[in-house]
């Protein structure tokens, strides 16, 4: 499944998810740009502000003091509404070292060529799991300590059902939760993850791939593929932890080549996509493995040395420009939601790099 398949119809006129889908607003490049997560079990109910309204301010400050870049969310098992000792999961998507300097101060990198070894193995993503007696225990947990808790083999599938924040997330997310539970996956509901108008929205951990506009069938296919080490690109929004331009570039290369392995494509450097250079970017990528060579669009869609894409060890350069999406989109269904103009990354060209000859 490579083409985008949308979510189902809504019972509500003017649902933001349906309006976004009908306008063909791109999903690519809409994943969160950090890759460390703290998932805290809380049975609900979840108010609109979720984390900020449920957890004590002092707890949140203590967690963020240890790791200012970590994203804290609430999760719960479907149908579970009482919890004695909450489970806590720490997720590191494995991209922290590669992009830490970019997000530390958001300055443009000085290198004009890939800055990471394209032949090196990527840092493996991880999930660690523990239980706490009370939420106050979050103040003292050292999430970066390899001895904290125990490794969780994954995968985990979290689907936003945060209806008090955005009704589309509940309307489209809950049928997806039920479908995934039928396959006996490790499935959780989660609070707001960004991009409410892309419901049903799911993240696959530990890698942190975002998917949007899922329906029960596409969600099952996506989860089965991920559990098997493959990506379904049709509803893929991007991998959290990458700059948005890099998310778009990786998806473009995958779609042109048909590469679906989780680690087949590696982003090795990003130029631009930062303050002072917000409208242009160059993304360098390498292919670490190939599952059968170029896809049907590979030969015609790229300006490569020999007209093909996807060979293991090959490197590519993707040029992008940020533009206004032509249609206004409604950023939510709340009465206070207003139409916005979204800026999207458009691929200008993809070439094998360095060029030969």
N, C-alpha and C positions, 0 to 999 in steps of 0.2 A: 504494500500500500504506500504509494508515494504522493498521489494527489491529495489536496486538502479536502476532507469531508467535513461538512459543517455540523453544528449541533442541531437538535430538533427544534420544532416550532415552539413558541411561547404562548401561554394563555393570556399574556398581558400585552396590550397594544403599546408600542414604543419601547419595548425592552431593549436596553442598551446593547446587549449581546447580539440581538438580531439586527439592530441598526448597524453595528460595526461589521457584522458578517455580510449584510446586503451591500454595504459600501465597499466591500473587498479590501478592508483595512488590513495591511500586512501583519502577520503574526511574527515574522522573523525580526529578531533584534529587540525583543521585549522582555527578556529574562532579567532578573535581578543581577546587579554587577558585582556582588560579593558572594563568597562561597563558603562561609562558615556560619553554621546554624545551631541554635539551641532550641530544641523541640521539647516543650514542657507539657506533660499530660495534665489536662484539666477537664473535668466532665461537663462543665458549663453550668448554667447558661452563659453564653458569650455575649456581652454587650457590644455595642458598636465599636468602642475603643479597645476592646479585647485586652491585650497585654497590659496596656497602660492603666486600665480600669480594674483588672483582676489582680495583678501582682503589685505588691507594695513598692512605692517609689524607691525606697532605700535598697530593695533587692535589685531592681533594674539598674540603679546607679552602680552597685557593687559589681554586677556582671559586666556592665559596659566599661567600667574602669579597668578591668582585667583584659578586655578585648573590645575596643571601641567599634570594631568592624563587624562584630557578630550580630546576626539577626535573631531575635527572640520571637518565637511564635508559640501558640497553644495548639495542642493536638488532643484528640480523643478517639477511642475505639468506637466504631459505629454501634449505636444502641446502648453503649455503656454510659451510665449517668451517675455512678458512685465509684469513687476511687479512694482506697485507704492509704496506699503508699504510691504516689505518682511515679511513673517512669519518666526519665529524662534522657534524651538522646543528643549527643554532640556530633555534628556532621562537619567534616572538612572535605570539600570537593576536590582537593588536590591541586588547585590552581593558585593557592596563596603565594607561593614563592615566585611564580612566573609573573604575576601581575601586581605584586605587593607595592613595588615602587611607584607604579602608575597611580594607584589609588591612595597612596600615603599622602601625596600632596597634589595629585592631578596635574602634573607637568608633562610636557611632551618629551618622549625619550630622545636622546641625542643620536642613537644609532640609526643609520639609514638602511641597515641590512638585518636579517634575523639575529636576535640576541640570545637565542637558546639553541642548544645542539639538537638539530632535527632528528638525529639518530638515537638520542637518549630516551630511555623509558620515562614516560610521564610519572609524576608523583602519584602513587595510588590513592584514590579517595578512601575515606574511612568513616565508619559510624561506631561510636562507643555508647554503651547503654548502662544506666545505673538506676537505682530507686532512691527516693528521698523520703524522710519521715514527715517533713513539712516544707513548704516553699521557702522558708527562711534558710534552709540548707543550701539554697542556690548561692547565698552570699559567700560561701567558703569553698564550693566545689572548684577544683582546678581542672578546667576542661582540656587544657593542653597537656596534662600529665598522662602519659601513656598507661599509667597504672590506674587511672580513674575508671571504675566500673569494669566492663568487659566488652570485648569486640562484638559487634553485631554483624552477622554475615550479610544482611540485606538480601535482596533489595527491599526498600520501603517505598510505598506509594502513598502520597498525601494529596488529598483533593480538597479544594476550598469549598466549604459549605457555610461560610460565615454570612448567614442571611440578614443579621441585624446590621451588618456593614453594607451589604449589597444583595438585594433579593435574587438577582440572577445567579449568584453563586449557590444559593440554596436550591433554586428551581432546577438548575441544570447539573449541579454537583451531586445531589443526593441519588438520582438514578444511576450515575456513574459509580458511586460508592457501592450501591447494591450489586451492580454487575461485576465489579472487581471482587467483591466478597464471595461470589459464586465460584471464582477460580482459586479460592483459598490463598490469595496473596496476603502479604502483610500490609494491610490497608488502614489508613487513618484519615479522619477529618482534620482540617487545619484552618486556622484563622487567616485573615487577609494576607495574600502573597503578592499582590500587585496585578494590575490588568484585569479588573473586575469584568470589563466588557468582553473578555476573551473566555468567559465561562462556557463549559465546565473546564476549570484549570487544574492541572495536576503537575506535581514535581516528582521525579523519580530519583531517589537517593540510593547510593551515596554521590553519584556524579552531579546531581542537581540540574538535570535537564527539565526545562519547562515545556508543557504542552498546553494547547488551548483549543477551544471550540470542540471539545470531545463530546461524543455521545456514548451510550453504553457499549456499542459494538466497537467503535474506534478505540475506546479506552481499554477494552479487553485485548485487542490486537496489540496496542502500544505496550501494555504491561507484559504480555507474553513475550514480545520481542525483546524488551529490555531485560527480562529475567534470563533470556537466552543469549545476552550479550550483543544485541543489535538495536539499532534506532529506526523507528518509523519517522520519516521526515515530513509526512503530509501535514501533521498538526504540531510540528516542533516550533517552539518560539525561540529557543536558544539555550545555552548552558550557563547557569549562574556562575559568577566569578570572572566572566569575560567582559571586556568593553562591548557595548552594543554593536559597534561596527564589526567586531570580530565574530560575534554571533551570526551576523548576516553573511559574512564571508565564508565561514565554515559551512553553513547550510547551503550556500551557492555551490561550493565545491562538491559537497556530498550529493547534491541533486544532479549535478552534471556527470558525476562519475558512477553513481550508484553505490558508493561505499557506505556500508551500514554498520560496520563494527564499531563498538563504543570508542576504541582508541585508534581507529584507522587514520583519522585526521587530527593533526596537532597544530595549534596556533603557536607560532614561534616568535612573533613580534608584531607590535602595532605602532604605527606612526600616525600622529594626529588623534582625532577624537578626544580632545582635551581643551581646557580653557586656552583661548588664543588661536585655536585651530579646530573650531567646533564643526565646521562644514565639510571637511575633507579628511580622508583617512586612507592609509595603505596598510593592508594586513598581509603578513607572510604566513604561509602554512606549509606543512610537509605531510606527505602520505607515508604512514608507517607500515601499512599492510594493504593488500588489495584482495577483494573477494571475487575477482573475476574480470578485472580490467575496466575500461571505460564504459559508462552507460550509453544508452542510445543517443543522448544529447552531447556526449563528450566530444566527438570529432568535430561537430559543427559549431559548438558553442564557445570554444576557446581558441585563443591565438597562441598555441603552443608550438614548440619546435617541430614536432612531427604530426600535429593535429590530433593527438590523443592525450587522454588524461587518466590518472589513477594508478600509475605504476608505483610500486613500493620504493621509497627512497626519493621520489620526485618532490620538488619544492615549487611553490606557486606564490604569485603576487597578485593580490586583488585590490583594485582601486575603487574607492567608493566616494559618493558625494551625498551630503545630507540635504534633503529637500522637504518642503511642505507637502503633506498629503493633500490632494486636491479637495477632499470633502471634509467638512467639520464632523467630528464624532462626539457622541455624548458619553462623558466619562462617569457613567453611573446612572442609576434609575431614581435616586433620591430627588425630591422636589427641588433641592438646592443645586442639583447638578446642572452645569452649563456646557454648551458645545465648546469644544476646543479644537485648535489646529495642531495636529500632531506632526512632528518632524520625523522622517523616516530615512534610513540609509539605503541608497540605490547603488547597485553594482554597475560600474562603468566599464570594467574590463577585468578579465582573469587570464593571466599568462603564466606559462612555465617559467621558473626563475632559478638560477640565472639563465638568460637566453643563450642559446647555442648558435654560434656562427656570427 
